């Protein structure tokens, strides 16, 4: 009943779920066949080894408590728990569904596939007005920096010089609308 290095003699061997225990008390995971047809060697493991596939999944205390509550609820027929009563009361006093309101509003919206040239021009004018207002805000910030003697770049000073033209252009755009 000797043991060779390449294989295990399986006489007088006690089989656990996956591992094999020899007479000497050594524990091995037996050789197995891979999907491609090759063989894995037997692996010597320590006593009490549990393969990764058999290790139970971790459960937090919250899930454990929830499972215990479910078991208790199943074992006591007709019992009404305080949590269930509170939950039912909360459901009764819930706010009306916002999804229903949204679906009503969405059904009222009419979408037109025809975009006219005038609509495109009006959108472009609005965009230009927003751009000019932004430039004016930036110019005001630059002027504040100049008044507090902070350093200002040359390009920023050129922008300040164009302030009158921008105001005039903005007034013209507002008149067109």
C-alpha positions in Angstrom: 0.0 0.0 0.0 2.7 2.4 -1.0 2.1 5.7 -2.6 3.8 6.9 -5.7 4.4 10.5 -6.5 2.3 10.6 -9.7 -0.8 8.8 -8.5 -2.5 7.7 -5.4 -3.4 4.0 -4.7 -7.0 4.2 -3.7 -7.1 1.1 -1.5 -8.2 1.7 2.1 -9.1 5.3 1.3 -11.9 7.3 2.9 -13.7 9.6 0.5 -15.0 13.0 1.7 -17.2 15.2 -0.5 -14.3 16.1 -2.9 -11.1 15.2 -1.2 -9.5 11.8 -0.6 -7.9 10.8 2.7 -5.2 8.1 2.7 -4.4 5.7 5.6 -1.7 8.0 6.8 -4.2 10.8 7.2 -3.0 12.9 4.3 -5.8 14.7 2.3 -5.7 15.0 -1.5 -7.9 16.4 -4.1 -7.9 13.6 -6.7 -6.7 14.1 -10.2 -9.4 15.3 -12.6 -9.9 15.6 -16.3 -9.9 19.1 -17.9 -12.4 20.0 -20.6 -9.6 19.9 -23.2 -8.9 16.2 -22.3 -5.7 16.7 -20.3 -5.4 15.6 -16.6 -4.8 17.7 -13.5 -2.4 16.3 -10.9 -3.7 15.4 -7.5 -3.3 18.2 -5.0 -2.3 17.7 -1.4 -4.3 20.0 1.0 -4.5 20.6 4.7 -7.0 19.0 7.0 -10.3 20.9 7.0 -9.8 22.5 3.6 -13.0 23.8 2.0 -13.0 24.4 -1.8 -13.9 27.9 -2.9 -17.0 26.6 -4.7 -18.4 25.2 -1.4 -17.6 28.3 0.8 -21.0 29.9 1.6 -21.7 33.4 0.3 -21.3 36.3 2.7 -24.6 37.7 4.1 -24.7 40.9 6.0 -26.5 41.1 9.3 -29.4 42.9 7.8 -30.1 40.2 5.3 -29.8 37.5 8.0 -32.3 39.4 10.2 -34.7 39.8 7.3 -34.5 36.1 6.6 -35.2 35.4 10.2 -38.3 37.7 10.1 -39.6 35.9 7.1 -39.2 32.5 8.8 -41.1 33.8 11.8 -43.8 35.2 9.7 -44.2 31.9 7.9 -44.3 29.9 11.1 -47.1 32.0 12.9 -50.3 31.8 10.8 -52.6 34.8 11.1 -50.1 36.9 13.0 -50.0 40.6 12.2 -46.7 42.3 12.9 -46.2 46.0 13.8 -43.9 46.6 10.8 -46.6 45.3 8.4 -49.2 47.6 10.0 -46.9 50.7 9.7 -46.1 49.8 6.1 -49.8 49.5 5.2 -50.6 52.9 6.8 -47.7 54.6 5.0 -48.9 53.1 1.7 -52.4 54.6 2.3 -51.1 58.1 2.9 -48.7 58.1 0.0 -48.6 61.1 -2.3 -50.4 60.7 -5.6 -48.2 59.2 -8.3 -46.2 61.8 -10.2 -45.9 59.4 -13.1 -49.6 59.7 -13.8 -49.3 63.5 -13.9 -46.3 63.3 -16.2 -48.0 61.0 -18.6 -51.0 63.4 -18.8 -48.7 66.3 -19.4 -46.7 64.3 -22.0 -50.0 63.4 -23.9 -50.9 67.1 -24.0 -47.6 68.0 -25.7 -47.8 68.2 -29.5 -44.7 67.8 -31.5 -44.5 69.3 -34.9 -42.1 67.9 -37.5 -42.2 71.1 -39.6 -39.6 73.7 -38.6 -39.9 76.9 -40.5 -37.1 79.1 -41.6 -38.5 81.9 -39.4 -38.2 79.6 -36.3 -34.6 78.8 -37.2 -33.8 82.5 -37.6 -35.5 83.3 -34.3 -33.5 80.6 -32.5 -30.2 82.0 -34.0 -31.1 85.5 -32.9 -31.8 84.3 -29.3 -28.5 82.5 -29.3 -26.6 85.6 -30.6 -28.3 87.7 -27.8 -27.2 85.2 -25.1 -23.7 85.3 -26.5 -23.6 89.2 -26.5 -24.9 89.3 -22.9 -22.2 86.9 -21.8 -19.5 89.0 -23.4 -20.9 92.1 -21.6 -20.8 90.2 -18.3 -17.1 89.3 -19.0 -16.3 93.0 -19.9 -17.9 94.1 -16.6 -15.7 91.6 -14.7 -12.6 92.9 -16.6 -13.5 96.5 -15.7 -13.8 95.6 -12.0 -10.3 94.1 -12.2 -9.0 97.3 -13.8 -10.6 99.4 -11.1 -9.0 97.3 -8.3 -5.6 97.5 -10.0 -5.4 93.8 -10.8 -3.3 92.5 -13.7 -5.3 92.3 -17.0 -4.1 90.8 -20.3 -3.9 92.7 -23.6 -6.7 90.7 -25.2 -9.0 91.5 -22.3 -8.3 95.3 -22.8 -9.2 94.9 -26.5 -12.5 93.3 -25.4 -13.3 96.3 -23.1 -12.7 98.7 -26.1 -15.4 96.8 -28.1 -18.0 97.4 -25.3 -19.8 100.2 -27.2 -20.1 98.1 -30.4 -21.5 95.1 -28.4 -24.1 97.2 -26.6 -25.2 98.7 -29.9 -25.4 95.3 -31.6 -27.4 94.0 -28.6 -29.9 96.8 -28.9 -30.3 96.2 -32.6 -31.0 92.5 -32.0 -33.6 93.3 -29.3 -35.4 95.7 -31.7 -35.6 93.0 -34.4 -37.3 90.6 -32.0 
